[in-house]
Amino acid sequence: MKRAVCPRCERPAPTCLCAMLPVAPVAHRTELLILQHPAEAGHAKNTTALLTLGLQRARRLRGEVFDAVLAGPGTALVYPGEGGAPLPAAVERFILLDGSWRQSRRLLAGNPWLGALPRLALPDLPGCYAIRRAHRPGQLSTLEAGLHALSLLEGHPERFEPLWAAFEAFVQAGLYRRATGLA
């Protein structure tokens, strides 16, 4: 028998995120486009649904190869390391790559146009994502990277507090399931 899945967050019923999310999606100016590796789509530790359901201007596309038309004027890639052009004065859209670090490198290699985009490499911020292991400093979850990028560009980070609270509840629920053997 198939497990019951929440139609909104696409999670199995016991791990539904909906109660953690803000009542209304958080308003922001800059579009957030998340290119998700297909293998990451059903992963229980994935934070993309928190962003796409909790922000007004966030959307996800799944696949391995994407159309370069997504790299319109004012588009920048949020990804560690060097590369790309300097950030334009007016960033209208951030692209995030969602997957394991290996999967994100595959997405970058499989879509050469991504490497040509202006790149925002976030400073080595401490991650709070205790249910997945970072291999290097500055490796953040998709949610952390997205919210930090929006805060850096738009200011007023306090408006994202409802999503940070949802993220904390998500992490704590994951740690609880791990500790109790429910994971």
GUPA-223731 format. One line per field, with one value per residue (C-alpha): x, y, z; residue number from 1. Coordinates in steps of 0.02 Angstrom, whole numbers, plus 50000, padded with zeros to 5 digits. Layout:
c1	[X	...]
c2	[Y	...]
c3	[Z	...]
i	[NUM	...]
***
This chain:
c1	[50000	50062	50100	49987	50072	50026	49968	50039	50218	50232	50297	50237	50101	50212	50341	50222	50295	50134	50110	50286	50262	50211	50024	50060	50214	50346	50353	50519	50575	50700	50640	50718	50730	50784	50852	50830	50921	50789	50874	50848	50662	50601	50737	50666	50801	50769	50729	50666	50481	50505	50567	50441	50293	50359	50414	50304	50428	50514	50489	50571	50612	50668	50788	50970	50977	50888	50858	50980	50832	50822	50981	50894	50960	50978	51003	51140	51193	51212	51354	51521	51686	51750	51678	51554	51542	51525	51351	51245	51181	51003	50986	50809	50830	50942	50967	51004	51059	50974	51051	51199	51364	51404	51234	51252	51423	51340	51203	51336	51436	51280	51222	51374	51271	51259	51448	51441	51314	51366	51397	51357	51472	51407	51535	51581	51426	51397	51262	51125	51076	51119	51031	51151	51339	51435	51603	51675	51642	51509	51412	51234	51065	50965	50853	51000	51083	50922	50876	51054	51062	50895	50945	51111	51031	50870	50911	50781	50828	50702	50557	50625	50613	50455	50553	50704	50584	50509	50684	50731	50572	50611	50789	50729	50596	50729	50846	50703	50659	50842	50861	50702	50730	50582	50692]
c2	[50000	50173	50299	50450	50604	50784	50862	51032	50995	50823	50742	50582	50627	50597	50722	50852	51028	51127	51159	51231	51357	51539	51572	51680	51667	51797	51943	51983	52073	51953	51793	51633	51494	51324	51198	51032	50872	50735	50622	50757	50774	50640	50661	50678	50803	50921	51103	51164	51143	51262	51395	51367	51364	51496	51631	51726	51725	51555	51413	51246	51159	50977	50903	50887	50999	51166	51294	51439	51556	51551	51657	51819	51992	52020	51834	51776	51605	51574	51448	51437	51476	51588	51611	51708	51894	52022	52041	52161	52319	52254	52069	52015	51827	51710	51531	51399	51221	51092	50922	50843	50931	50800	50824	51013	51000	50889	51019	51153	51048	50994	51174	51275	51435	51428	51449	51608	51692	51821	51724	51763	51660	51681	51710	51559	51568	51434	51314	51258	51105	50972	50828	50832	50843	50984	50931	51108	51273	51375	51227	51273	51194	51263	51356	51435	51489	51561	51660	51726	51780	51870	51953	52012	52083	52154	52188	52172	51993	51998	51972	51797	51747	51642	51535	51522	51462	51334	51276	51256	51155	51048	51014	50974	50854	50767	50750	50681	50552	50501	50486	50385	50274	50347	50412]
c3	[50000	49953	50091	50106	50034	50068	49904	49952	50010	49925	50085	50168	50294	50449	50384	50311	50317	50303	50490	50500	50359	50382	50360	50207	50094	50134	50011	49925	49767	49688	49604	49668	49539	49606	49480	49567	49520	49497	49626	49758	49726	49847	49977	50153	50204	50059	50104	49934	49979	50125	50003	49864	49984	50104	49981	49859	49715	49726	49604	49568	49405	49407	49282	49233	49080	49075	48939	48937	48915	49106	49107	49060	49104	49290	49329	49448	49513	49699	49708	49801	49716	49580	49409	49308	49285	49424	49498	49397	49480	49470	49512	49468	49489	49586	49527	49659	49619	49729	49757	49842	49807	49677	49594	49595	49509	49378	49352	49331	49207	49110	49089	49035	49028	49218	49235	49130	49245	49372	49532	49712	49821	49999	50135	50240	50348	50479	50427	50545	50446	50574	50484	50336	50344	50259	50190	50187	50275	50189	50120	50162	50131	49985	50107	50199	50037	49968	50123	50147	49964	49975	50139	50066	49910	49981	50163	50301	50350	50493	50371	50336	50520	50491	50366	50481	50617	50496	50450	50634	50666	50512	50574	50751	50683	50578	50726	50832	50698	50688	50878	50898	50747	50652	50510]
i	[1	2	3	4	5	6	7	8	9	10	11	12	13	14	15	16	17	18	19	20	21	22	23	24	25	26	27	28	29	30	31	32	33	34	35	36	37	38	39	40	41	42	43	44	45	46	47	48	49	50	51	52	53	54	55	56	57	58	59	60	61	62	63	64	65	66	67	68	69	70	71	72	73	74	75	76	77	78	79	80	81	82	83	84	85	86	87	88	89	90	91	92	93	94	95	96	97	98	99	100	101	102	103	104	105	106	107	108	109	110	111	112	113	114	115	116	117	118	119	120	121	122	123	124	125	126	127	128	129	130	131	132	133	134	135	136	137	138	139	140	141	142	143	144	145	146	147	148	149	150	151	152	153	154	155	156	157	158	159	160	161	162	163	164	165	166	167	168	169	170	171	172	173	174	175	176	177	178	179	180	181	182	183]
***
